[in-house]
Amino acid sequence: MGEYKENTIRVPRFNEANGFYTTPQRSKLMGRIKSKDTKPEKKLRKFLWGIGLRYRKNVKGLPGTPDIVLSKYKLVIFIDGEFWHGYNWEEKKKKIKSNREFWIPKIERNMQRDKEYSMFYEENGWMVMRFWENTLKKEFNICIKSILKYVDDYEKYGRLQKNGISKLKNKWKRKH
């Protein structure tokens, strides 16, 4: 597959010197948004643990800090928030009213970074699954079925490559 070729999107710093302003109320709301241990993540983890699938959560040092890593199956799972990762982006970006010069590049850079991380994992023989938080809430069983199908296929056919978490971390460090 090769190196990710798209030019990196530059995101301006969010501060008054750059012309970006926010109210204390908005700042408080944004501060309460979780980046890990969201309800959908907890529900998925609880289910996986309950059926005997062991995992690591929020693994620092791996690209994108995956929400769930099943290293036995070379599977990383990301649960993406709709706003932060650009769900239905072409339609949603038109609705951003304030600080557009910050938010549009910010979300587009997040989307670009998601592609870079996915490519890295796939090039190293890992499976990447990404679920939107909303999809996980509304179609939990469909998401579970896709995970279980992959795990079942992995157990049946396996992989010849041995590329564990520590090797993956080292490869990432060498690249960056």
PyRosetta script that sets phi, psi and omega in degrees:
from pyrosetta import init, pose_from_sequence

init()
pose = pose_from_sequence("MGEYKENTIRVPRFNEANGFYTTPQRSKLMGRIKSKDTKPEKKLRKFLWGIGLRYRKNVKGLPGTPDIVLSKYKLVIFIDGEFWHGYNWEEKKKKIKSNREFWIPKIERNMQRDKEYSMFYEENGWMVMRFWENTLKKEFNICIKSILKYVDDYEKYGRLQKNGISKLKNKWKRKH")
pose.set_psi(1, -47.3)
pose.set_omega(1, 174.8)
pose.set_phi(2, 94.4)
pose.set_psi(2, -177.0)
pose.set_omega(2, -176.9)
pose.set_phi(3, -69.5)
pose.set_psi(3, 145.3)
pose.set_omega(3, 176.0)
pose.set_phi(4, -70.9)
pose.set_psi(4, 124.3)
pose.set_omega(4, -168.7)
pose.set_phi(5, -99.9)
pose.set_psi(5, -16.7)
pose.set_omega(5, -174.5)
pose.set_phi(6, -63.6)
pose.set_psi(6, 141.7)
pose.set_omega(6, 176.9)
pose.set_phi(7, -64.3)
pose.set_psi(7, 138.2)
pose.set_omega(7, -179.4)
pose.set_phi(8, -68.2)
pose.set_psi(8, 130.0)
pose.set_omega(8, 178.4)
pose.set_phi(9, -75.9)
pose.set_psi(9, 131.3)
pose.set_omega(9, 179.0)
pose.set_phi(10, -93.1)
pose.set_psi(10, 131.4)
pose.set_omega(10, -179.5)
pose.set_phi(11, -110.1)
pose.set_psi(11, 123.0)
pose.set_omega(11, 178.8)
pose.set_phi(12, -69.5)
pose.set_psi(12, 152.6)
pose.set_omega(12, 176.4)
pose.set_phi(13, -66.3)
pose.set_psi(13, 141.3)
pose.set_omega(13, 179.5)
pose.set_phi(14, -89.6)
pose.set_psi(14, 95.2)
pose.set_omega(14, 176.3)
pose.set_phi(15, -154.3)
pose.set_psi(15, 166.2)
pose.set_omega(15, -176.3)
pose.set_phi(16, -64.7)
pose.set_psi(16, -31.9)
pose.set_omega(16, 179.9)
pose.set_phi(17, -60.7)
pose.set_psi(17, -29.5)
pose.set_omega(17, 178.1)
pose.set_phi(18, -92.7)
pose.set_psi(18, 5.5)
pose.set_omega(18, 176.3)
pose.set_phi(19, 88.5)
pose.set_psi(19, 14.3)
pose.set_omega(19, 179.7)
pose.set_phi(20, -103.1)
pose.set_psi(20, 130.8)
pose.set_omega(20, -178.0)
pose.set_phi(21, -130.5)
pose.set_psi(21, 150.8)
pose.set_omega(21, 175.6)
pose.set_phi(22, -146.0)
pose.set_psi(22, 154.1)
pose.set_omega(22, 178.9)
pose.set_phi(23, -85.4)
pose.set_psi(23, 157.0)
pose.set_omega(23, 176.8)
pose.set_phi(24, -58.6)
pose.set_psi(24, -35.7)
pose.set_omega(24, 179.5)
pose.set_phi(25, -64.1)
pose.set_psi(25, -46.3)
pose.set_omega(25, 178.9)
pose.set_phi(26, -63.7)
pose.set_psi(26, -41.5)
pose.set_omega(26, -179.7)
pose.set_phi(27, -60.7)
pose.set_psi(27, -41.2)
pose.set_omega(27, 178.7)
pose.set_phi(28, -64.8)
pose.set_psi(28, -43.0)
pose.set_omega(28, 178.0)
pose.set_phi(29, -61.4)
pose.set_psi(29, -47.0)
pose.set_omega(29, -178.8)
pose.set_phi(30, -64.1)
pose.set_psi(30, -34.0)
pose.set_omega(30, 179.3)
pose.set_phi(31, -66.6)
pose.set_psi(31, -20.8)
pose.set_omega(31, -178.1)
pose.set_phi(32, -87.9)
pose.set_psi(32, -6.9)
pose.set_omega(32, -179.1)
pose.set_phi(33, -73.5)
pose.set_psi(33, 128.4)
pose.set_omega(33, -177.5)
pose.set_phi(34, -86.8)
pose.set_psi(34, 146.1)
pose.set_omega(34, 174.7)
pose.set_phi(35, -104.6)
pose.set_psi(35, -13.5)
pose.set_omega(35, 176.6)
pose.set_phi(36, -148.1)
pose.set_psi(36, 163.2)
pose.set_omega(36, -178.6)
pose.set_phi(37, 60.9)
pose.set_psi(37, 38.2)
pose.set_omega(37, 174.8)
pose.set_phi(38, -74.0)
pose.set_psi(38, 164.4)
pose.set_omega(38, -179.5)
pose.set_phi(39, -56.9)
pose.set_psi(39, -46.9)
pose.set_omega(39, 178.9)
pose.set_phi(40, -61.0)
pose.set_psi(40, -38.3)
pose.set_omega(40, 177.4)
pose.set_phi(41, -62.1)
pose.set_psi(41, -47.5)
pose.set_omega(41, -178.9)
pose.set_phi(42, -61.1)
pose.set_psi(42, -41.5)
pose.set_omega(42, 179.7)
pose.set_phi(43, -62.3)
pose.set_psi(43, -45.2)
pose.set_omega(43, 179.6)
pose.set_phi(44, -64.6)
pose.set_psi(44, -45.7)
pose.set_omega(44, -179.9)
pose.set_phi(45, -61.8)
pose.set_psi(45, -42.8)
pose.set_omega(45, 179.7)
pose.set_phi(46, -60.2)
pose.set_psi(46, -42.7)
pose.set_omega(46, 179.3)
pose.set_phi(47, -64.0)
pose.set_psi(47, -49.7)
pose.set_omega(47, -178.3)
pose.set_phi(48, -59.5)
pose.set_psi(48, -43.3)
pose.set_omega(48, 179.1)
pose.set_phi(49, -63.9)
pose.set_psi(49, -41.2)
pose.set_omega(49, -178.8)
pose.set_phi(50, -62.0)
pose.set_psi(50, -28.7)
pose.set_omega(50, 178.7)
pose.set_phi(51, -97.4)
pose.set_psi(51, 9.3)
pose.set_omega(51, 173.3)
pose.set_phi(52, 92.0)
pose.set_psi(52, 8.6)
pose.set_omega(52, 176.5)
pose.set_phi(53, -86.8)
pose.set_psi(53, 120.2)
pose.set_omega(53, -179.2)
pose.set_phi(54, -96.4)
pose.set_psi(54, 143.1)
pose.set_omega(54, -172.5)
pose.set_phi(55, -148.6)
pose.set_psi(55, 170.8)
pose.set_omega(55, 168.5)
pose.set_phi(56, -115.7)
pose.set_psi(56, 147.8)
pose.set_omega(56, -178.8)
pose.set_phi(57, -115.4)
pose.set_psi(57, 145.9)
pose.set_omega(57, 176.1)
pose.set_phi(58, 47.1)
pose.set_psi(58, 58.5)
pose.set_omega(58, -174.0)
pose.set_phi(59, -76.7)
pose.set_psi(59, 106.7)
pose.set_omega(59, 177.9)
pose.set_phi(60, -70.3)
pose.set_psi(60, 149.4)
pose.set_omega(60, 180.0)
pose.set_phi(61, 94.5)
pose.set_psi(61, -19.5)
pose.set_omega(61, 173.6)
pose.set_phi(62, -93.7)
pose.set_psi(62, 145.5)
pose.set_omega(62, -178.7)
pose.set_phi(63, -56.0)
pose.set_psi(63, 127.9)
pose.set_omega(63, 176.8)
pose.set_phi(64, 79.7)
pose.set_psi(64, 0.4)
pose.set_omega(64, -176.7)
pose.set_phi(65, 43.1)
pose.set_psi(65, 75.3)
pose.set_omega(65, -177.2)
pose.set_phi(66, -55.3)
pose.set_psi(66, 145.4)
pose.set_omega(66, 179.4)
pose.set_phi(67, -68.5)
pose.set_psi(67, -37.6)
pose.set_omega(67, -179.6)
pose.set_phi(68, -140.1)
pose.set_psi(68, 133.5)
pose.set_omega(68, 176.2)
pose.set_phi(69, -125.8)
pose.set_psi(69, 118.8)
pose.set_omega(69, 173.3)
pose.set_phi(70, -105.1)
pose.set_psi(70, 87.3)
pose.set_omega(70, -172.5)
pose.set_phi(71, -65.4)
pose.set_psi(71, -31.4)
pose.set_omega(71, 178.1)
pose.set_phi(72, -57.4)
pose.set_psi(72, -32.5)
pose.set_omega(72, -176.9)
pose.set_phi(73, -107.3)
pose.set_psi(73, 5.7)
pose.set_omega(73, -178.2)
pose.set_phi(74, 50.5)
pose.set_psi(74, 53.4)
pose.set_omega(74, -176.8)
pose.set_phi(75, -128.3)
pose.set_psi(75, 127.7)
pose.set_omega(75, 172.6)
pose.set_phi(76, -116.4)
pose.set_psi(76, 138.7)
pose.set_omega(76, -178.4)
pose.set_phi(77, -123.0)
pose.set_psi(77, 129.7)
pose.set_omega(77, 174.9)
pose.set_phi(78, -114.8)
pose.set_psi(78, 134.7)
pose.set_omega(78, 173.5)
pose.set_phi(79, -110.9)
pose.set_psi(79, 107.5)
pose.set_omega(79, -171.4)
pose.set_phi(80, -96.9)
pose.set_psi(80, 131.8)
pose.set_omega(80, 173.1)
pose.set_phi(81, -73.3)
pose.set_psi(81, 140.7)
pose.set_omega(81, -174.3)
pose.set_phi(82, -60.5)
pose.set_psi(82, -45.0)
pose.set_omega(82, -177.5)
pose.set_phi(83, -68.0)
pose.set_psi(83, -51.8)
pose.set_omega(83, -171.9)
pose.set_phi(84, -67.6)
pose.set_psi(84, -27.2)
pose.set_omega(84, -175.4)
pose.set_phi(85, -112.2)
pose.set_psi(85, 7.0)
pose.set_omega(85, 168.1)
pose.set_phi(86, 80.9)
pose.set_psi(86, 40.1)
pose.set_omega(86, 176.1)
pose.set_phi(87, -62.9)
pose.set_psi(87, 130.9)
pose.set_omega(87, 178.9)
pose.set_phi(88, 52.0)
pose.set_psi(88, 46.1)
pose.set_omega(88, -166.5)
pose.set_phi(89, -61.9)
pose.set_psi(89, -43.9)
pose.set_omega(89, -176.5)
pose.set_phi(90, -58.9)
pose.set_psi(90, -34.8)
pose.set_omega(90, 178.0)
pose.set_phi(91, -80.1)
pose.set_psi(91, -42.9)
pose.set_omega(91, -175.2)
pose.set_phi(92, -68.9)
pose.set_psi(92, -36.2)
pose.set_omega(92, -174.9)
pose.set_phi(93, -66.4)
pose.set_psi(93, -24.0)
pose.set_omega(93, 176.9)
pose.set_phi(94, -67.5)
pose.set_psi(94, -23.8)
pose.set_omega(94, -176.0)
pose.set_phi(95, -88.0)
pose.set_psi(95, -8.2)
pose.set_omega(95, 179.2)
pose.set_phi(96, -72.1)
pose.set_psi(96, 121.2)
pose.set_omega(96, -174.1)
pose.set_phi(97, -99.3)
pose.set_psi(97, -42.2)
pose.set_omega(97, -175.2)
pose.set_phi(98, -111.7)
pose.set_psi(98, 148.4)
pose.set_omega(98, 177.7)
pose.set_phi(99, 54.3)
pose.set_psi(99, 39.1)
pose.set_omega(99, -178.5)
pose.set_phi(100, -57.5)
pose.set_psi(100, -36.3)
pose.set_omega(100, -177.5)
pose.set_phi(101, -65.6)
pose.set_psi(101, -21.2)
pose.set_omega(101, 175.3)
pose.set_phi(102, -92.3)
pose.set_psi(102, -53.2)
pose.set_omega(102, -170.4)
pose.set_phi(103, -66.1)
pose.set_psi(103, -39.4)
pose.set_omega(103, -178.1)
pose.set_phi(104, -64.0)
pose.set_psi(104, -51.2)
pose.set_omega(104, 176.4)
pose.set_phi(105, -63.5)
pose.set_psi(105, -34.8)
pose.set_omega(105, -179.8)
pose.set_phi(106, -59.7)
pose.set_psi(106, -51.8)
pose.set_omega(106, -178.3)
pose.set_phi(107, -68.2)
pose.set_psi(107, -40.7)
pose.set_omega(107, 180.0)
pose.set_phi(108, -65.1)
pose.set_psi(108, -34.8)
pose.set_omega(108, 175.5)
pose.set_phi(109, -67.9)
pose.set_psi(109, -39.4)
pose.set_omega(109, 176.1)
pose.set_phi(110, -58.7)
pose.set_psi(110, -44.5)
pose.set_omega(110, 179.8)
pose.set_phi(111, -63.1)
pose.set_psi(111, -41.9)
pose.set_omega(111, 179.3)
pose.set_phi(112, -64.2)
pose.set_psi(112, -44.0)
pose.set_omega(112, 179.7)
pose.set_phi(113, -63.1)
pose.set_psi(113, -39.3)
pose.set_omega(113, 176.9)
pose.set_phi(114, -57.6)
pose.set_psi(114, -42.7)
pose.set_omega(114, 178.3)
pose.set_phi(115, -63.8)
pose.set_psi(115, -43.8)
pose.set_omega(115, 179.6)
pose.set_phi(116, -59.7)
pose.set_psi(116, -46.9)
pose.set_omega(116, -179.0)
pose.set_phi(117, -63.8)
pose.set_psi(117, -44.9)
pose.set_omega(117, -179.8)
pose.set_phi(118, -60.0)
pose.set_psi(118, -43.3)
pose.set_omega(118, -180.0)
pose.set_phi(119, -61.9)
pose.set_psi(119, -43.1)
pose.set_omega(119, 179.8)
pose.set_phi(120, -58.9)
pose.set_psi(120, -48.8)
pose.set_omega(120, -179.8)
pose.set_phi(121, -61.4)
pose.set_psi(121, -47.2)
pose.set_omega(121, -177.1)
pose.set_phi(122, -63.2)
pose.set_psi(122, -39.4)
pose.set_omega(122, 178.3)
pose.set_phi(123, -64.6)
pose.set_psi(123, -22.9)
pose.set_omega(123, -179.2)
pose.set_phi(124, -102.1)
pose.set_psi(124, 16.7)
pose.set_omega(124, 172.9)
pose.set_phi(125, 82.3)
pose.set_psi(125, 17.1)
pose.set_omega(125, 179.2)
pose.set_phi(126, -104.0)
pose.set_psi(126, 151.9)
pose.set_omega(126, 175.5)
pose.set_phi(127, -94.3)
pose.set_psi(127, 136.5)
pose.set_omega(127, 177.2)
pose.set_phi(128, -114.1)
pose.set_psi(128, 128.1)
pose.set_omega(128, 172.8)
pose.set_phi(129, -121.4)
pose.set_psi(129, 130.0)
pose.set_omega(129, 178.0)
pose.set_phi(130, -121.3)
pose.set_psi(130, 129.4)
pose.set_omega(130, 177.5)
pose.set_phi(131, -124.0)
pose.set_psi(131, 135.6)
pose.set_omega(131, 171.7)
pose.set_phi(132, -72.4)
pose.set_psi(132, 142.9)
pose.set_omega(132, 178.3)
pose.set_phi(133, -52.6)
pose.set_psi(133, -45.4)
pose.set_omega(133, -178.8)
pose.set_phi(134, -61.4)
pose.set_psi(134, -41.6)
pose.set_omega(134, 179.2)
pose.set_phi(135, -63.8)
pose.set_psi(135, -41.0)
pose.set_omega(135, 179.0)
pose.set_phi(136, -63.5)
pose.set_psi(136, -36.7)
pose.set_omega(136, 178.0)
pose.set_phi(137, -70.0)
pose.set_psi(137, -45.4)
pose.set_omega(137, -172.3)
pose.set_phi(138, -87.1)
pose.set_psi(138, -31.3)
pose.set_omega(138, -175.4)
pose.set_phi(139, -128.2)
pose.set_psi(139, 49.5)
pose.set_omega(139, -176.2)
pose.set_phi(140, -53.7)
pose.set_psi(140, -46.0)
pose.set_omega(140, -176.7)
pose.set_phi(141, -63.2)
pose.set_psi(141, -36.5)
pose.set_omega(141, 178.1)
pose.set_phi(142, -65.6)
pose.set_psi(142, -42.4)
pose.set_omega(142, 178.3)
pose.set_phi(143, -62.5)
pose.set_psi(143, -45.4)
pose.set_omega(143, 179.2)
pose.set_phi(144, -60.1)
pose.set_psi(144, -44.4)
pose.set_omega(144, -179.3)
pose.set_phi(145, -59.3)
pose.set_psi(145, -40.2)
pose.set_omega(145, -179.4)
pose.set_phi(146, -67.3)
pose.set_psi(146, -38.0)
pose.set_omega(146, 177.1)
pose.set_phi(147, -65.4)
pose.set_psi(147, -48.3)
pose.set_omega(147, -177.3)
pose.set_phi(148, -64.9)
pose.set_psi(148, -35.7)
pose.set_omega(148, 177.5)
pose.set_phi(149, -63.8)
pose.set_psi(149, -44.5)
pose.set_omega(149, 178.8)
pose.set_phi(150, -61.9)
pose.set_psi(150, -46.9)
pose.set_omega(150, -179.3)
pose.set_phi(151, -60.2)
pose.set_psi(151, -44.3)
pose.set_omega(151, 179.5)
pose.set_phi(152, -61.9)
pose.set_psi(152, -46.8)
pose.set_omega(152, 178.3)
pose.set_phi(153, -61.5)
pose.set_psi(153, -40.1)
pose.set_omega(153, 179.9)
pose.set_phi(154, -62.2)
pose.set_psi(154, -44.2)
pose.set_omega(154, 179.8)
pose.set_phi(155, -65.5)
pose.set_psi(155, -36.7)
pose.set_omega(155, 180.0)
pose.set_phi(156, -70.5)
pose.set_psi(156, -48.4)
pose.set_omega(156, -171.3)
pose.set_phi(157, -104.8)
pose.set_psi(157, -22.9)
pose.set_omega(157, 177.8)
pose.set_phi(158, 59.1)
pose.set_psi(158, -178.5)
pose.set_omega(158, 176.4)
pose.set_phi(159, -129.0)
pose.set_psi(159, 144.0)
pose.set_omega(159, 178.8)
pose.set_phi(160, -80.9)
pose.set_psi(160, -29.1)
pose.set_omega(160, -176.4)
pose.set_phi(161, -74.1)
pose.set_psi(161, 135.6)
pose.set_omega(161, 171.9)
pose.set_phi(162, -106.8)
pose.set_psi(162, 105.8)
pose.set_omega(162, -175.9)
pose.set_phi(163, -139.7)
pose.set_psi(163, 78.0)
pose.set_omega(163, -175.0)
pose.set_phi(164, -74.4)
pose.set_psi(164, -177.4)
pose.set_omega(164, -177.2)
pose.set_phi(165, -60.7)
pose.set_psi(165, -44.7)
pose.set_omega(165, -176.6)
pose.set_phi(166, -64.3)
pose.set_psi(166, -38.9)
pose.set_omega(166, 176.8)
pose.set_phi(167, -64.3)
pose.set_psi(167, -39.8)
pose.set_omega(167, -179.6)
pose.set_phi(168, -64.0)
pose.set_psi(168, -44.5)
pose.set_omega(168, 178.2)
pose.set_phi(169, -60.0)
pose.set_psi(169, -44.2)
pose.set_omega(169, -179.4)
pose.set_phi(170, -64.1)
pose.set_psi(170, -41.9)
pose.set_omega(170, 177.7)
pose.set_phi(171, -60.7)
pose.set_psi(171, -42.2)
pose.set_omega(171, -179.4)
pose.set_phi(172, -64.1)
pose.set_psi(172, -43.0)
pose.set_omega(172, 180.0)
pose.set_phi(173, -62.4)
pose.set_psi(173, -41.1)
pose.set_omega(173, 180.0)
pose.set_phi(174, -63.9)
pose.set_psi(174, -36.3)
pose.set_omega(174, -180.0)
pose.set_phi(175, -73.4)
pose.set_psi(175, -29.9)
pose.set_omega(175, -174.3)
pose.set_phi(176, -124.3)
pose.dump_pdb("model.pdb")
